[in-house]
């Protein structure tokens, strides 16, 4: 009988509401039947990170998740087990990650008839966020991205269409082919406000009352999430003695303990990101959260990081720089999402307004179809979605409103369905609120700090998968640091005699070849590094013996060997290297002599110096004629003329006629005469000139002629000369920086020319 599918795997389970002990027992039996080693948790419930190769969990809400990221141990869902067994080989783990930021996990996409750049952009984003590419349509393909329904790839599965720009996974229903809702309904048609589970227990940073027991039970079950944990309630909470006693009873009843000092606690509960207690707890890498986080743990009775939800962490007392003083209102969000945004705006130090007025600075909306959205541009109010305020709060700085994902509103989607998915940035918090403290850190605190730094280093710094682990293929953290806790938790062992060879820590080698899937692009990039490390570990015993022998005595009375033999071997090696270098030098000299005998190649004539740099605009001669463009560019370059792109230094701008392109207008604005007049005008060229504008005259001037007599009458009474002109008059005035008039700009004359 051959080896099982998981014969090289040591697997540990993390129980949760979706992974019950019964399910763990059944899956453990399946894994053991297929050759895996299932590791039981320690007495305190933790996992032996140094011994496992995979962690099976349906959630990232467990305390050692950050440590697993630091040492790059894969965390996978239970679907990974079934997928591996069905394939009869260990499946890739990235598509089975429980991290909610990998929004394309379990997605296999193929592209049909897309431009190369679009295809590369789509596949790059999909694979960065946990998905895979399929060259052809197969039974594993979940999505086909196409431009039409006629392509064979679309006809075979008639699969799902999708699109993305928010870096969040939205509901696919409006995009489902062959009859997508997005093609039938208008963007302004009504959409039901979605229900979002991400905001359960996370809408307020400072709840006023303790939540009731689940299901209305009179007796609250023990909160085992506090078992073996010590909790400190911060002095800045300002809660009543009665509430303090109720919280204490819940923690003690669940197996925890209340303490009075930061050094003695595992969890610190505070309200603000300041004060000696908060700074000390954060620098010591304690679990820091607020009352909302504590109540969430009590209600759910399962562990989750306070960094997972924005309002589970203490808030800045004075808000965030750049956000203080802003007046922000909300539209198209309802229920808990609206309450959450109101509290988040206040936590940032900004002012929340229920109605929008002209003095508002920002409008946060889930859709761009409402009365507020229509009025905002006219009033100079910035229109953004909730990602702007969430990421500004998470990064502790004001984010620019012109980033595309903050201004994107899918037509048939209410963005309330993806609210509350932003994580806090621990590195940014440490930089601003609790820097330093290394000198006073204990051994366990230093270990936690190493883990946090390693997890941060292993994650993407920016891009669509920001914060997600880059690749989980090797353990790159100092194992001496990570073994500290393992030694403390392990039972004492009897002393054993020292082995002859240098011991090497056993590790399970995960072959990259086994994990390769046909027609799927691999997301790992460290196979060569892993092979080199494996080879180094295999020869480590020989290296150790060699170093040991070199340290032996060199006296004449000692037998030949040890350092004497090592020195002799070293001398022989040096002599061989010198001989090789001498031969290489002789060969090089011979090549140089041969090259000197060859006739020199005729040098190509160099191009003349650039005398003129020109920008082209409105030039249609080269459209869809690349060969003609290349030939003309070469001829111009031979004449000392170089064509440059916008933004580069230039001497001239060439256009077939007066056009309204950005290049043309920018060039005109830099003309010496126009610039001189513009400086004299100081931006007040049209001051005192009354101009009434209409956006378009769709049906010609006749539809507006009934208004002209009243307009002329009003202008005459005001001692002004009435003129009805085409928009080109305003363009001419702006370019010349002179208020002048030519009858050719009269709307009647201008329309006749058109």
DOLUM-422852 format. One line per 2 residues: their letters; for each residue x negated, y, z negated of C-alpha. Coordinates in Angstrom, 2 decimals, padded with zeros to 5 digits. Layout:
! DOLUM-422852
A) X/Y/Z  ... .
END
This chain:
! DOLUM-422852
XX) 000.00/000.00/000.00  -001.39/003.41/000.98 .
XX) -001.75/006.43/-001.20  001.36/008.50/-001.95 .
XX) 002.19/011.89/-000.50  001.20/013.68/-003.72 .
XX) -001.78/011.50/-004.67  -004.05/014.57/-005.03 .
XX) -001.52/016.74/-006.88  -001.14/017.49/-010.59 .
XX) 002.25/019.12/-011.04  003.93/020.94/-013.93 .
XX) 007.56/022.05/-014.22  009.05/025.25/-015.63 .
XX) 012.58/024.68/-016.96  015.23/027.31/-016.26 .
XX) 018.97/027.63/-015.78  018.59/026.33/-012.22 .
XX) 016.06/023.62/-013.15  017.50/021.64/-016.04 .
XX) 015.62/019.00/-018.08  017.70/016.30/-016.37 .
XX) 016.65/017.52/-012.92  013.03/017.73/-014.08 .
XX) 013.17/014.12/-015.25  014.56/012.93/-011.90 .
XX) 012.03/014.91/-009.87  009.18/013.73/-012.10 .
XX) 010.07/010.11/-011.36  010.10/010.85/-007.62 .
XX) 006.73/012.59/-007.80  005.12/009.78/-009.79 .
XX) 006.45/007.22/-007.31  004.68/009.19/-004.58 .
XX) 001.32/009.36/-006.34  001.54/012.66/-008.24 .
XX) 000.47/013.30/-011.80  003.17/015.12/-013.78 .
XX) 001.73/017.16/-016.65  003.81/017.71/-019.75 .
XX) 003.79/021.17/-021.40  001.77/021.82/-024.53 .
XX) 003.32/021.89/-027.98  003.96/025.63/-027.66 .
XX) 005.66/025.15/-024.29  002.84/026.55/-022.14 .
XX) 001.30/024.92/-019.06  -002.31/023.72/-018.85 .
XX) -003.22/026.02/-015.97  -006.73/024.59/-015.67 .
XX) -005.38/021.10/-014.94  -002.50/021.69/-012.52 .
XX) -002.59/022.10/-008.76  001.08/023.09/-008.33 .
XX) 003.78/024.61/-010.54  007.40/023.81/-009.71 .
XX) 009.79/026.59/-010.71  012.90/028.09/-009.15 .
XX) 012.12/031.51/-010.64  009.13/033.71/-011.37 .
XX) 010.58/034.59/-014.77  008.14/032.63/-016.92 .
XX) 005.30/033.94/-019.02  002.41/032.26/-017.20 .
XX) 003.40/033.42/-013.71  000.84/036.23/-013.75 .
XX) -001.85/033.78/-014.88  -000.96/031.40/-012.05 .
XX) -001.35/034.29/-009.59  -004.72/035.13/-011.13 .
XX) -006.12/031.62/-010.55  -004.08/031.24/-007.34 .
XX) -002.11/028.17/-008.38  000.87/027.75/-006.01 .
XX) 004.29/028.27/-007.59  006.95/026.51/-005.50 .
XX) 010.63/025.68/-005.72  012.09/022.19/-005.89 .
XX) 012.74/022.32/-002.12  008.98/021.95/-001.61 .
XX) 009.17/018.42/-003.07  011.96/017.30/-000.75 .
XX) 010.31/018.94/002.27  007.01/017.18/001.56 .
XX) 008.66/013.79/001.16  010.70/014.20/004.34 .
XX) 007.54/015.12/006.30  005.46/012.40/004.55 .
XX) 002.74/014.96/003.86  002.26/017.89/001.51 .
XX) 004.19/020.83/002.94  002.90/024.39/003.05 .
XX) 003.81/026.12/-000.17  004.25/029.73/000.99 .
XX) 007.73/029.24/002.53  008.88/027.72/-000.78 .
XX) 007.76/030.50/-003.12  010.39/031.69/-005.65 .
XX) 009.03/035.25/-005.47  012.01/037.43/-004.42 .
XX) 009.64/039.80/-002.62  008.95/037.09/-000.03 .
XX) 012.25/037.83/001.67  011.53/035.58/004.67 .
XX) 010.72/032.45/002.65  012.35/029.41/004.26 .
XX) 012.68/031.39/007.52  011.20/029.94/010.73 .
XX) 011.50/032.40/013.60  010.80/032.18/017.31 .
XX) 010.78/035.02/019.83  012.22/035.04/023.35 .
XX) 011.28/037.50/026.11  010.03/040.20/023.75 .
XX) 007.21/042.61/024.61  003.87/041.48/023.22 .
XX) 003.56/044.36/020.75  007.10/043.86/019.44 .
XX) 006.52/040.13/019.10  003.28/040.63/017.18 .
XX) 004.90/043.18/014.86  007.88/040.94/014.11 .
XX) 005.84/037.78/013.55  003.28/039.65/011.44 .
XX) 005.96/040.99/009.13  007.75/037.63/008.92 .
XX) 004.61/035.67/008.03  003.42/038.31/005.56 .
XX) 006.73/037.95/003.74  006.73/034.17/003.48 .
XX) 008.12/033.11/006.86  006.72/031.00/009.67 .
XX) 006.56/031.16/013.46  007.77/028.41/015.74 .
XX) 006.48/028.43/019.31  009.53/026.53/020.53 .
XX) 013.05/025.99/019.24  013.14/022.96/016.97 .
XX) 015.30/021.56/014.21  013.23/023.56/011.73 .
XX) 013.88/026.91/013.48  016.24/029.16/011.56 .
XX) 016.17/032.39/013.61  015.73/033.33/017.27 .
XX) 014.82/036.93/018.06  015.85/037.77/021.63 .
XX) 016.93/040.66/023.84  019.88/038.86/025.45 .
XX) 022.00/035.72/025.21  020.68/034.37/028.53 .
XX) 017.32/033.05/027.37  017.05/029.24/027.01 .
XX) 015.85/029.58/023.42  019.11/031.32/022.54 .
XX) 021.28/028.89/024.42  019.89/025.81/022.68 .
XX) 020.64/026.61/019.03  022.79/029.77/019.33 .
XX) 021.12/030.78/016.11  021.09/033.95/014.05 .
XX) 019.92/037.42/014.99  018.36/039.74/012.48 .
XX) 016.42/042.90/012.19  014.52/044.63/009.46 .
XX) 012.91/047.88/008.48  013.56/048.26/004.76 .
XX) 011.15/045.47/003.67  014.12/044.03/001.81 .
XX) 016.35/041.17/002.87  019.87/042.34/003.70 .
XX) 022.96/040.29/004.49  022.75/038.68/007.95 .
XX) 026.51/038.52/008.53  026.85/041.72/010.62 .
XX) 024.09/040.48/012.97  025.25/036.91/013.61 .
XX) 025.48/035.97/017.28  027.33/035.45/019.57 .
XX) 029.83/038.07/018.36  027.95/040.33/015.92 .
XX) 029.97/042.78/013.88  027.38/045.50/014.51 .
XX) 028.38/045.51/018.20  032.13/045.74/017.52 .
XX) 032.55/048.27/014.72  031.40/051.85/014.46 .
XX) 028.83/052.85/011.82  031.38/055.03/010.02 .
XX) 033.91/052.21/009.53  034.47/051.24/005.92 .
XX) 032.35/048.60/004.16  033.09/046.97/000.83 .
XX) 030.74/047.99/-001.98  028.65/044.86/-002.69 .
XX) 028.13/043.17/-006.04  024.48/043.00/-007.15 .
XX) 023.21/040.56/-009.78  019.84/042.32/-010.02 .
XX) 021.36/045.01/-012.25  022.82/042.70/-014.90 .
XX) 021.62/044.09/-018.21  019.31/046.60/-016.50 .
XX) 021.43/049.70/-015.87  020.34/051.69/-018.94 .
XX) 016.95/051.97/-020.67  018.52/052.61/-024.07 .
XX) 021.81/050.68/-024.56  023.93/051.83/-027.47 .
XX) 025.24/048.48/-028.67  024.21/044.84/-028.96 .
XX) 025.80/042.64/-026.26  028.42/040.13/-027.32 .
XX) 027.73/036.37/-027.31  028.28/034.63/-023.95 .
XX) 031.79/033.42/-023.14  033.14/035.35/-026.14 .
XX) 032.00/032.73/-028.66  032.22/033.83/-032.26 .
XX) 028.86/032.26/-033.11  025.83/033.15/-031.02 .
XX) 023.68/030.12/-030.06  020.00/030.24/-031.10 .
XX) 017.86/032.37/-028.78  015.00/029.94/-028.26 .
XX) 013.24/032.42/-025.99  011.77/033.94/-029.18 .
XX) 010.42/030.62/-030.47  006.81/030.95/-031.72 .
XX) 006.84/034.69/-030.90  006.34/037.71/-033.13 .
XX) 008.27/040.90/-032.38  007.67/044.52/-033.42 .
XX) 010.40/047.15/-033.12  008.77/050.50/-032.37 .
XX) 009.23/053.53/-034.58  010.61/055.59/-031.67 .
XX) 013.72/053.41/-031.18  015.72/055.29/-033.84 .
XX) 018.25/052.48/-034.26  020.42/052.05/-037.32 .
XX) 019.48/049.68/-040.18  022.56/047.60/-039.38 .
XX) 021.48/047.07/-035.76  017.92/046.36/-036.89 .
XX) 019.19/043.63/-039.22  021.33/042.10/-036.46 .
XX) 018.36/041.97/-034.09  016.12/040.53/-036.82 .
XX) 018.63/037.75/-037.56  018.85/036.81/-033.87 .
XX) 015.06/036.63/-033.49  014.51/034.66/-036.69 .
XX) 017.38/032.29/-035.87  015.73/031.58/-032.51 .
XX) 012.40/030.59/-034.09  010.67/033.96/-033.88 .
XX) 009.36/036.37/-036.47  009.52/040.11/-037.08 .
XX) 006.25/041.89/-037.94  005.27/045.45/-038.89 .
XX) 001.94/045.95/-037.09  000.92/045.98/-033.45 .
XX) -002.02/043.62/-033.95  000.27/040.94/-035.40 .
XX) 002.92/041.07/-032.67  003.33/039.33/-029.32 .
XX) 006.15/041.58/-028.12  006.47/045.33/-028.65 .
XX) 009.86/046.99/-028.20  009.70/050.77/-027.74 .
XX) 011.56/053.60/-026.05  008.84/055.86/-024.61 .
XX) 005.45/055.42/-022.94  003.55/057.28/-025.62 .
XX) 002.60/057.08/-029.27  -000.13/055.05/-030.99 .
XX) 002.01/051.90/-031.20  002.78/051.82/-027.47 .
XX) -000.79/052.64/-026.42  -002.27/050.02/-028.75 .
XX) 000.20/047.33/-027.65  -000.28/048.06/-023.94 .
XX) -004.08/048.15/-024.19  -003.99/044.83/-026.07 .
XX) -001.94/043.31/-023.22  001.08/042.63/-025.41 .
XX) 004.48/042.12/-023.79  005.90/045.65/-023.80 .
XX) 009.57/046.39/-023.14  012.53/048.43/-024.35 .
XX) 015.85/047.62/-026.00  017.46/046.86/-022.65 .
XX) 014.82/044.18/-022.01  015.25/042.74/-025.52 .
XX) 019.03/042.51/-025.08  018.54/040.87/-021.68 .
XX) 016.36/038.16/-023.25  019.00/037.64/-025.94 .
XX) 021.86/037.28/-023.44  020.03/035.18/-020.84 .
XX) 017.93/033.20/-023.35  015.23/032.84/-020.69 .
XX) 011.95/034.66/-020.20  011.52/037.48/-017.70 .
XX) 008.81/040.09/-017.40  009.68/043.66/-018.37 .
XX) 007.87/044.73/-015.17  010.51/042.93/-013.08 .
XX) 013.19/045.61/-013.56  012.48/049.34/-013.73 .
XX) 014.69/050.13/-016.73  013.40/047.21/-018.84 .
XX) 010.17/049.11/-019.55  009.75/052.18/-021.82 .
XX) 010.47/055.42/-020.00  008.18/058.49/-019.75 .
XX) 009.24/061.00/-022.41  008.81/064.03/-020.14 .
XX) 009.65/062.42/-016.82  007.31/062.03/-013.85 .
XX) 005.21/064.77/-012.28  006.78/066.00/-009.07 .
XX) 010.26/064.75/-009.98  010.90/067.11/-012.87 .
XX) 013.25/069.91/-011.92  014.79/068.15/-008.91 .
XX) 018.58/068.12/-008.60  019.75/064.80/-007.19 .
XX) 023.21/063.50/-006.34  024.43/060.07/-005.22 .
XX) 026.83/058.88/-002.52  028.25/055.51/-001.37 .
XX) 027.01/053.65/-004.45  029.58/052.30/-006.88 .
XX) 029.92/050.36/-010.10  026.74/049.39/-011.92 .
XX) 024.58/050.64/-009.04  025.81/054.20/-009.57 .
XX) 025.23/054.01/-013.35  021.77/052.56/-012.73 .
XX) 020.80/055.36/-010.34  022.12/058.02/-012.72 .
XX) 019.96/056.67/-015.58  016.96/056.19/-013.29 .
XX) 017.19/059.80/-012.09  017.30/061.03/-015.69 .
XX) 014.36/058.77/-016.62  012.34/060.43/-013.84 .
XX) 012.95/063.83/-015.42  015.26/065.02/-012.63 .
XX) 018.82/066.31/-013.02  021.73/064.16/-011.87 .
XX) 024.76/065.97/-010.44  028.11/064.33/-009.71 .
XX) 028.90/066.77/-006.91  026.59/068.18/-004.25 .
XX) 025.96/071.90/-004.05  023.60/074.06/-002.05 .
XX) 021.01/074.00/-004.86  020.66/070.19/-004.74 .
XX) 017.30/068.97/-003.51  018.03/065.31/-002.67 .
XX) 020.97/063.10/-001.76  020.58/059.37/-002.42 .
XX) 023.05/057.41/-000.32  023.67/053.77/000.58 .
XX) 025.03/054.76/004.01  024.67/057.83/006.17 .
XX) 028.41/058.21/006.71  030.10/060.46/004.15 .
XX) 031.02/064.10/003.69  027.90/064.64/001.58 .
XX) 025.71/063.13/004.31  027.20/065.44/006.93 .
XX) 026.78/068.56/004.79  023.29/067.75/003.46 .
XX) 021.26/068.70/006.60  023.10/072.01/006.88 .
XX) 022.30/072.83/003.25  018.68/071.72/003.50 .
XX) 019.20/068.70/001.22  016.91/065.68/001.80 .
XX) 018.87/062.50/002.57  017.22/059.25/001.39 .
XX) 018.20/055.80/000.19  017.59/054.41/-003.30 .
XX) 014.17/052.96/-002.36  012.73/056.49/-002.55 .
XX) 013.66/057.05/-006.21  012.83/053.44/-007.18 .
XX) 009.34/053.47/-005.67  008.64/056.97/-006.97 .
XX) 009.45/055.73/-010.47  007.51/052.47/-010.02 .
XX) 004.39/054.28/-008.74  004.78/057.17/-011.24 .
XX) 004.48/059.77/-008.49  006.71/061.61/-006.04 .
XX) 006.86/059.68/-002.77  007.24/061.60/000.53 .
XX) 010.78/061.56/001.91  009.61/061.17/005.52 .
XX) 008.54/057.53/005.16  010.77/055.58/007.61 .
XX) 012.08/053.02/005.13  013.48/055.79/002.93 .
XX) 015.53/057.21/005.82  016.79/053.94/007.32 .
XX) 020.48/053.08/007.01  021.67/049.90/008.79 .
XX) 025.03/050.58/010.45  027.06/047.78/008.86 .
XX) 025.20/047.41/005.57  025.71/049.08/002.22 .
XX) 022.23/049.30/000.70  023.70/048.72/-002.74 .
XX) 023.17/045.01/-002.06  019.36/045.38/-002.31 .
XX) 019.17/047.78/-005.24  017.12/046.83/-008.29 .
XX) 014.50/044.72/-006.48  011.51/047.04/-007.04 .
XX) 008.78/045.97/-009.51  006.71/048.26/-011.71 .
XX) 003.00/048.71/-010.91  001.02/047.64/-014.00 .
XX) -002.22/049.06/-012.63  -000.64/052.48/-012.15 .
XX) 000.86/052.40/-015.67  -002.53/051.55/-017.17 .
XX) -004.18/054.36/-015.24  -001.72/057.01/-016.46 .
XX) -000.48/055.97/-019.90  -002.99/053.69/-021.63 .
XX) -006.48/053.87/-020.04  -009.52/052.47/-021.83 .
XX) -009.38/050.53/-025.08  -011.83/047.82/-023.95 .
XX) -014.04/048.21/-027.02  -011.22/047.35/-029.43 .
XX) -009.76/044.43/-027.47  -009.74/040.96/-029.02 .
XX) -010.83/037.84/-027.17  -007.27/036.89/-026.19 .
XX) -006.58/040.46/-025.05  -009.70/040.44/-022.87 .
XX) -008.56/037.16/-021.36  -005.14/038.60/-020.54 .
XX) -006.77/041.69/-019.06  -008.95/039.49/-016.83 .
XX) -005.82/037.63/-015.70  -003.96/040.85/-014.87 .
XX) -006.92/042.25/-012.95  -007.39/039.00/-011.02 .
XX) -003.68/038.85/-010.17  -003.82/042.45/-008.96 .
XX) -006.93/041.75/-006.89  -005.36/038.67/-005.26 .
XX) -002.27/040.60/-004.15  -001.67/042.71/-001.07 .
XX) -002.49/046.37/-001.80  -000.05/047.78/000.76 .
XX) 002.17/046.77/003.62  005.45/044.84/003.62 .
XX) 004.20/042.23/001.14  002.75/044.68/-001.38 .
XX) 002.23/042.99/-004.76  002.53/039.44/-003.37 .
XX) -000.40/037.02/-003.72  -002.52/037.03/-000.56 .
XX) -003.32/033.32/-000.40  -003.21/030.54/-002.94 .
XX) -006.03/028.30/-001.79  -008.73/028.54/-004.42 .
XX) -009.38/029.43/-008.02  -011.63/032.48/-008.05 .
XX) -011.36/033.66/-011.66  -014.05/032.95/-014.19 .
XX) -012.93/029.63/-015.64  -014.85/030.29/-018.87 .
XX) -012.50/033.17/-019.57  -009.38/031.21/-018.69 .
XX) -010.43/028.20/-020.77  -010.44/030.20/-024.01 .
XX) -006.80/029.57/-024.79  -006.99/025.97/-023.62 .
XX) -009.73/025.25/-026.11  -007.76/026.87/-028.91 .
XX) -004.59/024.89/-028.11  -006.22/021.51/-027.52 .
XX) -006.65/019.04/-030.42  -010.19/018.45/-031.77 .
XX) -012.16/015.74/-030.04  -015.00/013.53/-031.21 .
XX) -018.47/014.56/-030.16  -019.80/012.58/-027.23 .
XX) -023.44/012.04/-026.23  -024.73/014.39/-023.58 .
XX) -024.55/012.87/-020.10  -027.62/012.45/-017.97 .
XX) -026.18/014.51/-015.10  -024.77/017.98/-015.24 .
XX) -020.99/017.55/-015.57  -018.78/019.03/-012.91 .
XX) -015.20/019.94/-013.72  -012.85/017.62/-011.90 .
XX) -010.68/019.36/-009.37  -008.09/018.22/-006.90 .
XX) -009.23/018.97/-003.37  -006.32/020.09/-001.23 .
XX) -007.14/019.42/002.38  -006.24/022.27/004.65 .
XX) -005.82/019.85/007.55  -002.98/018.01/005.83 .
XX) -001.08/021.23/005.40  -001.29/022.28/009.04 .
XX) 002.09/022.23/010.77  002.33/021.98/014.57 .
XX) 003.63/025.14/016.25  003.27/027.10/013.02 .
XX) 000.66/029.75/012.42  -001.27/029.18/009.21 .
XX) -001.20/031.99/006.67  -004.36/030.96/004.83 .
XX) -007.74/032.45/005.61  -010.22/030.84/003.25 .
XX) -010.69/027.27/004.49  -014.37/027.78/005.32 .
XX) -014.99/029.28/001.91  -013.23/026.36/000.23 .
XX) -015.27/023.81/002.20  -018.51/025.55/001.27 .
XX) -017.55/025.59/-002.39  -016.61/021.88/-002.29 .
XX) -019.97/021.04/-000.71  -021.77/023.07/-003.36 .
XX) -019.94/021.23/-006.13  -020.89/017.86/-004.62 .
XX) -024.60/018.67/-004.67  -024.47/020.42/-008.06 .
XX) -025.74/017.32/-009.97  -028.80/017.08/-007.71 .
XX) -029.53/020.77/-008.16  -029.29/020.40/-011.93 .
XX) -031.72/017.45/-011.97  -034.11/019.35/-009.72 .
XX) -034.13/022.36/-012.06  -034.64/020.04/-015.02 .
XX) -037.64/018.35/-013.41  -039.24/021.71/-012.58 .
XX) -039.41/022.56/-016.28  -041.58/019.57/-017.18 .
XX) -045.21/020.10/-018.31  -048.05/020.64/-015.79 .
XX) -050.91/019.22/-017.90  -053.30/016.82/-016.22 .
XX) -052.54/014.10/-018.79  -048.91/013.95/-017.78 .
XX) -047.86/011.60/-014.99  -047.39/013.08/-011.55 .
XX) -043.90/014.53/-011.19  -041.89/017.24/-012.84 .
XX) -043.22/020.74/-012.28  -046.39/019.50/-010.56 .
XX) -044.37/017.59/-008.00  -041.98/020.48/-007.62 .
XX) -044.86/022.90/-007.03  -046.36/020.57/-004.44 .
XX) -043.03/020.27/-002.65  -042.66/024.05/-002.78 .
XX) -046.13/024.56/-001.25  -045.38/022.09/001.54 .
XX) -042.08/023.83/002.26  -043.79/027.25/002.44 .
XX) -046.46/025.87/004.80  -043.79/024.46/007.12 .
XX) -041.94/027.79/007.15  -045.16/029.68/007.99 .
XX) -045.83/027.30/010.89  -042.31/027.79/012.22 .
XX) -042.64/031.57/012.00  -045.96/031.44/013.87 .
XX) -044.44/029.37/016.70  -041.46/031.73/016.91 .
XX) -043.79/034.75/017.15  -045.77/033.07/019.98 .
XX) -042.55/032.35/021.91  -041.38/035.94/021.46 .
XX) -044.71/037.27/022.73  -044.50/035.02/025.80 .
XX) -040.99/036.27/026.55  -042.15/039.89/026.32 .
XX) -045.02/039.22/028.77  -042.61/037.58/031.21 .
XX) -040.17/040.46/030.90  -042.96/042.97/031.59 .
XX) -043.69/041.25/034.93  -040.08/041.53/036.12 .
XX) -039.11/044.62/038.17  -037.02/047.13/036.28 .
XX) -033.36/047.33/037.20  -032.21/050.49/038.90 .
XX) -030.48/052.68/036.35  -026.90/053.64/037.08 .
XX) -026.35/057.33/037.69  -025.03/058.98/034.55 .
XX) -021.78/060.91/034.53  -021.99/064.70/034.61 .
XX) -021.39/066.67/031.45  -017.80/067.47/030.59 .
XX) -017.06/071.04/031.67  -013.28/071.07/031.23 .
XX) -010.94/069.13/028.97  -007.36/069.03/030.23 .
XX) -004.07/067.78/028.79  -001.31/066.73/031.20 .
XX) 002.41/067.02/030.52  005.46/066.42/032.68 .
XX) 003.22/064.71/035.27  005.16/061.91/037.01 .
XX) 002.70/060.91/039.72  001.18/058.14/037.61 .
XX) 004.40/056.69/036.22  004.36/052.91/036.75 .
XX) 001.17/053.22/038.82  -001.73/052.29/036.57 .
XX) -004.21/051.77/039.43  -003.56/055.24/040.82 .
XX) -004.04/056.75/037.38  -007.36/054.94/036.83 .
XX) -008.68/056.00/040.24  -007.70/059.66/039.76 .
XX) -009.17/059.74/036.27  -012.52/058.44/037.59 .
XX) -012.57/061.05/040.37  -011.85/063.86/037.91 .
XX) -014.53/062.58/035.54  -017.10/062.60/038.35 .
XX) -016.26/066.29/038.77  -016.85/067.03/035.09 .
XX) -013.16/067.05/034.15  -011.97/064.86/031.30 .
XX) -008.30/064.16/030.55  -007.68/064.05/026.81 .
XX) -004.75/063.12/024.62  -002.66/065.34/022.38 .
XX) -004.40/066.37/019.18  -007.89/066.39/020.77 .
XX) -009.85/069.56/021.65  -008.88/070.84/025.11 .
XX) -009.46/073.85/027.39  -006.44/073.72/029.71 .
XX) -002.94/072.29/029.90  -001.62/071.26/033.33 .
XX) 002.08/070.91/034.16  003.99/070.82/037.47 .
XX) 006.34/073.59/036.24  007.62/075.11/033.00 .
XX) 008.77/072.23/030.82  010.02/071.93/027.25 .
XX) 007.66/069.23/026.07  005.89/069.48/022.74 .
XX) 002.49/069.69/024.46  003.61/072.58/026.67 .
XX) 005.14/074.63/023.87  002.18/074.06/021.53 .
XX) -000.21/075.16/024.27  001.79/078.31/024.99 .
XX) 001.84/079.18/021.32  -001.98/079.14/021.38 .
XX) -002.25/081.60/024.26  -004.40/084.64/023.33 .
XX) -001.74/087.26/024.18  001.11/085.33/022.56 .
XX) -000.93/084.70/019.43  -001.84/088.35/019.17 .
XX) 001.79/089.45/019.42  002.86/086.68/017.04 .
XX) 000.44/087.94/014.40  001.80/091.45/014.80 .
XX) 005.40/090.23/014.52  004.61/088.23/011.34 .
XX) 007.46/085.83/012.01  010.08/088.61/012.26 .
XX) 010.44/088.83/016.04  014.25/088.52/016.08 .
XX) 014.87/090.42/012.87  017.99/092.58/013.32 .
XX) 019.04/090.80/016.52  022.40/089.01/016.13 .
XX) 022.44/085.74/018.06  025.50/083.46/018.15 .
XX) 024.70/079.92/019.31  026.83/077.07/020.63 .
XX) 025.32/073.62/020.80  026.46/072.72/024.33 .
XX) 028.88/073.85/027.01  030.00/070.45/028.21 .
XX) 032.67/071.55/030.70  030.90/074.62/032.08 .
XX) 031.33/078.26/031.12  035.03/078.40/032.05 .
XX) 036.11/076.62/028.86  034.49/079.36/026.78 .
XX) 035.38/082.36/028.93  038.49/083.04/026.84 .
XX) 036.19/083.80/023.91  033.89/086.17/025.78 .
XX) 036.17/089.27/025.82  036.55/089.16/022.04 .
XX) 032.82/088.66/021.64  032.05/091.62/023.91 .
XX) 034.63/093.74/022.07  033.08/092.90/018.70 .
XX) 029.55/093.67/019.93  030.62/096.97/021.50 .
XX) 032.33/098.11/018.31  029.10/097.38/016.47 .
XX) 027.17/099.59/018.92  025.45/096.56/020.45 .
XX) 025.08/095.37/024.02  026.75/091.96/024.42 .
XX) 024.91/089.33/026.44  025.85/085.70/026.95 .
XX) 022.72/083.81/027.93  021.47/080.27/028.45 .
XX) 019.16/078.64/025.84  016.19/079.27/028.12 .
XX) 016.32/082.96/027.19  015.49/082.08/023.59 .
XX) 012.67/079.83/024.79  011.27/082.66/026.94 .
XX) 011.38/085.09/024.01  009.63/082.65/021.69 .
XX) 006.89/081.89/024.23  006.22/085.52/025.10 .
XX) 006.69/086.75/021.53  008.61/089.69/023.01 .
XX) 012.32/090.51/022.89  013.03/090.94/026.59 .
XX) 015.90/090.19/028.91  016.17/089.11/032.52 .
XX) 019.55/088.81/034.30  018.55/085.35/035.49 .
XX) 019.21/084.07/031.96  022.89/085.09/032.03 .
XX) 024.96/081.97/031.60  026.96/082.55/034.79 .
XX) 023.80/082.91/036.90  022.04/080.05/035.13 .
XX) 024.96/077.68/035.74  025.04/078.55/039.42 .
XX) 021.37/077.61/039.76  022.01/074.25/038.15 .
END
